[in-house]
Amino acid sequence: MPGNGENDRISVVVMTHERCAELLRTLEHMTRIPDAPPIIVVDNGSHDGTAARVRAEFPGVRLLRHDHNLGAAARNWAVEHVTTPYVAFCDDDTTWQPGSLDRAADVLDEHPSVGAVMGRCLVEPGLREDPLVPELRASPVPAPHWLPGPALMSVMAALTAFRVDAFRAAGGFSARLWLGGEEELLALDLVASGWWLCWREDVVVHHRPSTARNARLRRQLGIRNTLLTAWLRRPVRDALRRSAAVLASAPKDRCTAGAVLRTCRLAPWVVREREVVPDEVERRLRLLEEPQRNSPARRYVG
């Protein structure tokens, strides 16, 4: 039965909303790779027939359906149902390539201090490297000699396999952040707890960027969530510097102004939840500031 999954090490969680055709294409691929992972689909309140199509065409896939869009927190719900020690996230427009799930699981098996492994993203149809890949490959974050790849301070969820126990202990993705750069807060909490995050060249994920998205809303949420994460976890001086850099790189328009307003409205929550990372973690973050300023992959456009 396609999607039933024989892999007892790593599961796949696919989050979707109103993109039935893209999800079906992704499931067609993911249910046939030799890694054979158990697959959980979280339908985030779709009204386009997604649930019925998944049930009919992929009976071996476990379907969780919510009546509204939970954003990234839907992944947390899915992970509650995961029984393998590792989980890889997948969006409805990304596909893990054959063998990559097993290679990520091998890294997690062999290195118990690694909390998450992020793969190399190739963009379809031409399979060019995503602009972020060179940054990951050349990460300036100091790493222990045994780490099996460049050390990271954040990840992209749809390209990453997590240790389930670490993910759960860190609380998963924040419901407040919803979507758009929601990974950075979780990643910082993992690193602050002593986990290492790494990138692997041989773990490959293809991305066919969906056209069914609100680019301006995603940009606004991305700016907001970057600012919120800085103020939730970084010392005041560093949060100010990071905020200034983000806003300097963003278009001076109503979308950016809306992001700032949304951030300010959550100030009371930030004050309640603020927990500054350890000094060593902050030192690593500072090493990323120059690459972030010069990055072609970190432009708030759309």
HUURLIN-V902002 format. One line per field, one symbol per residue. ss: DSSP state (H for helix, E for strand, C for the rest). A space follows every 10 residues. Layout:
# HUURLIN-V902002
ss->???
This chain:
# HUURLIN-V902002
ss->CCCCCCCCCE EEEEEECCCH HHHHHHHHHH CCCCCCCCEE EEEECCCCCH HHHHHHHCCC CEEEEECCCC CCHHHHHHHC CCCCCEEEEE ECCEEECCCH HHHHHHHHHH CCCEEEEEEE EEECCCCEEC CCHHHHHCCC CCCCCCCCCC EECCCCHHHE EEEHHHHHHH CCCCCCCCCC CCHHHHHHHH HHCCCEEEEE EEEEEEECCC CCCCHHHHHH HHHHHHHHHH HHHCCHHHHH HHHHHHHHHC CCCHHHHHHH HHHHHCHHHH HHHCCCCCHH HHHHHHHCHH HHHCCCCCCC CC
